[in-house]
């Protein structure tokens, strides 16, 4: 199951799915992360993967989506988030801001949306009730892939 709020991104995914041997088993839906609760029953997924979504959400939206994702995961299910994060050092934050502002400005002009690097992804996952949280930083310490597990017992 794949979801995206952008119909153009779903069109790309559909073309790629058609070329894949398992493509006929892939369900794609135009939904926002805020609609997960309405569309999918609790404990219906073994894994939930999010790429470059959380940096587009406000803190209260992130808390809601994490709670919903946790409830949609089966016990022991895995959450994977790949997203932009705030670098840990002051110098890293300055470099990140200088590299980021041209693309952020262009993105806003084209989409009327902005992104906000996540200040502490691992802490948000722990606060949402996930365990075995692991955050790996990439690039210039400004992109992370985090994994977490829904506990077996609530």
C-alpha angles and dihedrals in degrees: 000000000000128000134188134163090219115081091201092058090049090052089055090048091050092053091050092045092053089057092052121087091232093043094115089062094055117101116200122190134182100234138132122235087251090066098057093098092056096045108040129048123235118278093013100130136062090200140012119202125191124187120190094336106107093058087062093055131084116239094259090049090051091052090050094047092047091051091048093046090049092052092047092052119088114240106282090022120144130238119200122188123183112186151131114284137185111263113245099230127065091234090050091052091051093048090046093052092049093049094042106047099078094052092041091053092048092047091052093048092051101039106018086233133109135196130225119206110238113255098207115359096172092054091050091053092049091047089052090058101259122141135203090039115185124178120190119191121215138184110010095346088277100102126057140187110206127187127192138168132226105235117253090232123039 
